[in-house]
Each structure stands twice: as structure tokens, then as C-alpha cells.
Amino acid sequence: MNNTAPIAVWSYLVVATLLEWVLAKNLLSLGTIYTNIVIAALAASQILAVAMVFLRLKYEPRGIVGIAAASLFFAVLAVVLALGSIGH
């Protein structure tokens, strides 16, 4: 890993977090559902950037990356199902 990768990822995390904050404050005139989708996509890209660079999944065999992706999928599924059951 070269020396600029952590700085680039950190910069991306700062910019994406600020963009999420702007979207959450509804300063942009997007619909609520579209705002939530964009914020979720930004959060997923931040998770992916941290996992690939700082956890060094980029250099691991495909099996390890598959296990990490499956774990992430089930974690997101659990959160979505838990949030879905709050209103009932």
C-alpha cells in the first residue's frame, strides 16, 4: 500500500460524511426516499473503502472477501428487519 491511499480514503470519508450531513439537513431538494437511498449508498461506500484499505481485504484471497461480504449482508439484513418491526 502506498502512502497516499490512507490519506485519500480519509479525505473521501470526510467529504462523504459532510455530504451525508447536508442531505440529512434537507438542504438539497430531493425527495425523502431518494435522500435516504443516497445516504445509504454513501454509507456503504464508506464501509467498503475502510474495509478494502485499512482492513487490507484488497489483498486477501477471494474466499476471505466472500465471508466478509456475506457477514456484511447479514448484518445489514438484521438491521433492516429490526427497523421494519419497530412500527408494528
Secondary structure by P-SEA (a helix, b strand, c coil): cccaaaaaaaaaaaaaaaaaaaaaaccccccaaaaaaaaaaaaaaaaaaaaacccccccccaaaaaaaaaaaaaaaaaaaaaaaaccc
